[in-house]
Amino acid sequence: MNNEVRVRFAPSPTGALHIGGIRTALYNYLFAKKNNGKFILRIEDTDRSRFVSGAEEYISEALSWSGIEPDESPSKGGEFGPYKQSERKGIYSKHVQRLLDDDNAYYAFDTPEELTAMRERLQAAKVDSPQYNGITRMQMQNSLTLSKDEVSKRLESGDPYVVRLKVPVKEEIRLKDMVRGWVMVHSSAIDDKVLMKSDGMPTYHLANVVDDHLMKITHVIRGEEWLPSAPLHVLLYRYLGWEDSMPQFAHLPLLLKPNGNGKLSKRDGDKLGFPVFPISGQFPGKDGAPELFSGFREAGYLADAFINFLALLGWNPGTDEELFSMSELIEAFSIERIGKSGAKFDIDKAKWFNQQYLKSRSGDELTGHLSKHIKAEHIQYNEEKLSQICDVLKERVEFPQELWVEGLFFFVRPQEYDEKVISKKWNEAVVQVLTKFAERLNKLPNVTADQVKDIFFLVLEELGVKMGQVMQSLRIALTGKGSGPDLMAVMSILGPAETAERIKIAIDNIPIKIEQ
Ligand code: GLU
């Protein structure tokens, strides 16, 4: 089992998970399953100042709704747990000690005021991005500048400190990214990142690398925003002696605004009226006030449509094929087909997918969307009819919640009739046909659904009226509206008695318009 592919999705519980995060999870999942490997969920919650209560539950629910089930996770456990970093606190110190012992890390005692003064000094000297790095560290309060005795004294007396990585001054750091190819960064562009604080809590960089190593992660597939951190991670693997088993990296392209102009944000969704989160939730916003995050699930997207849509935002199968179930995605997925450039978000495409998946559902699978309303309204209807109704309506809707609105006329007789159609179509000849049709239906109470159709055509023939002259009026009588699903199917579902009754009510209520 040495070569087993092991990937992880490592979100921080800082609020709602953007769909970009779900896409990262999805690509990890697909890659793992394609390679008979393991997909791990690890919660990176070492930064307690950004911790948001309920966010971890949100992440689990969003993954579960999306059909992305981890093989190992905080709730499921596994051989390499715990899978929540705050529960792994004791694990990191010995690795930090190794870095300190090998002179690849150092203690820094600078106070916040001293750090601010350093930044201001550099800014005044026109340094673009002031950093604690190979040059500035020699002017600060740390174990590189203070005597050994002084350092021990400060540590013993409990002075607050951090441990920083000692980034080499002149070195080129290279890493091969599976999406981008070779990436080269000069060490002067990297600052001496804090690895651990005096309370023993590691920072993201340290915990991430240590855990990826200990959890035997083989591939790190994550968002492009982490690419600048990757060289730092390479240094950590090197200094910890793990470079030989370092995971391979794949940094995913950004999800862009619909116009391609920058990263897709919650604000774009709010402004343009679509969700950018998988499921709804409420978390503190930037100013701390509760903010509502609307979700794809609540907007009526089917999970498989959502996943299909998301999979194609940044990856392509190399063919024109667009519809993929999860197992088909697993079969087709490869990192080589992930694009380098950002993927433009297109909500119309998401709706298109939803419609395709709705259409492919059987009537039976959709009845739940109607039965909850039926129950609430105390309407009597059998499951078989509901299923037939869903079957005729599913072609006409993008979202399941539209089934009820679109199909309301099946359950409630029309209360009004579309005036525009009546004024043009409702005439003497029409009323004659409809009257005769209704009478026939009443005379033959046991007529089957299919026979209703035949009787209608027979009446038309007898009266010498063309179908086109009557169809819309018949639709008005039965549904109140000028358009809708196939009328023959509507009559077959309503049945002969109800069809006849609705026609009678319409004739009684709609005055005849004189034809010019
Ligand atoms: N905790 C990081 C995040 O919130 C994980 C980045 C990574 O995958 O290395 O996205």
Residues whose N, C-alpha, C, O or C-beta is under 5 A from the ligand:
A	BS01	LIG	A10 P11 S12 E44 R222
